């Protein structure tokens, strides 16, 4: 964190004064090594006096910073003149004159950099996805909602899922401006194919599991996936469910629409209260941590809003040509 300019002034002036006095004192001793203990004691005393004087003028945190800077430089200077350090530096220099240690160090450093870059990339990618989602929510907003009064929905095992509906839904015109602004700032905006306009009526989970009639909480998605017989698959088919996660938590759901060999998997879903978009699975503001899931039910709709448990007439999706 950057200091305020007053804090920085006191730290630098005090550290500079202390080092000036310590350096001048040790220059006065010359190369006389028989009084090393006296040299060290006086150096520490000078620096301590500067710190004590600063303590009467500045806050403790400023004193600590200035003292740390002074004593750090002084300690490093003493170490540079020690026989122990000189011997070890000479031994290290001799060791690294051999080709094997030098190039082995380069190889090890390269491996560490490669691994660290992968870890950093994943972390930054996840952070960027989370920030994009936050930006999307800030631009478009979430409508105030309430539980639906006249409709009841459950999973195939009978667990009730709370359906919500907006209290005062905004019209499409009110949502169009913020949506356009949010999409314009996305690096993959040219990868999107619009399939529907913005609406407060449903979020992405409600679009998948209620046909766009209600809002659903992301907390219900894991329960729906478990109780409606979904199994994870690594070979997606049209009609499969895709679940995006951020930080291990469900962030978005969509439906696979097109699968073709050698081409990206295309999925469709609504982005919050924004429009419905068709796009490559790895091109969205929800990141690239996603999994595909399949159910024999033939529909993703919950029981009570058009869905029914899997039966002999369940539709099996086919791969698009």
C-alpha positions, 0 to 999 in steps of 0.5 A: 500500500502506498504511504500518504505523502506526509508519512513517506516524507517522515520515513525517508527523512528519518531513514536517510538521516540515520543512514547518513550518521551510521555511514559517517561514523563507520567511515571514521573508524576506517579499516580498524577491525579490532574494535568491531564490537564498538563500531556495531554498538555505536552504529546501533546507538545512532540508529536507535537515537534517530528512531527515538527522536522520530517517535516523539514526532510521528505515529508508531507505524511511521517509526516502525517503517523508518526503523525497519529501513535503517536497521535492514540496510545496516545489517546487510552492510555488516553482513557484507563485511563478514568473513562467514558471508565472504566464504559462503559467497566464494563457495557458491561462486565456485559451485556455479562455475560448473555447467551442471549446477548453472543449467540445472538451476535454469531448468528448475527455474523454467519449470517453476515459472511454467507451473506458476504461470498456469496457476496464475492464469487459472486464478486470473481467469476465474477472477475475470469471470467473477468480475464480468458477472458482477459488472453484468449484474451492476449494469442490468441489475436484479429485479426485486422478487417474491415467491410465486403465489399460484404455482408449485414446482418440485423435483422428481423426488418431490422436493419443493423448489421455490419459484419467484417472480418479479414484483415490478418487472421492467419493460424491454426498452428499460433493459435494452440500454444497460444490456447493450452497454454491458455486452459492448465491453465484453471481449467475446461480444462478436461470438454471441447470437441473440435468440431473445430479448432481455426480460425480468421474468426469468433468470438463467436457471428459471429459463432452463428449469421453468421454461422462462416463466419464473426466477430460480435460486442458484442454490436449487440447481445442485438439488435439481441436478441430483434429484432429477437424475442427471449424470455428468457426461464428457460427450455432450449432445444437443439438449444436455444441461451445462452448469457453470461454476465460479469458486465452486458455486453454481453461477449459470445454467444453459442448454446445449444446442449444437454439437459438431465434430471439430467445432465448438459446442454451442449452448443457449441460455439467458444471461441474468435478466439480459437476452437469450444468447447462443454462443460457444460454451467457453465464450461467456461472462461465466468463465470456463469452469463448466460441466455437461449433464444428461437426464433421461427425462426428455425435458429440463422442466420441473414437475409442476411447470410442464415436466415429469419424471423419466419414463418409457417415452423419455426423449433421447437427444441426438447429435447434430450433424 
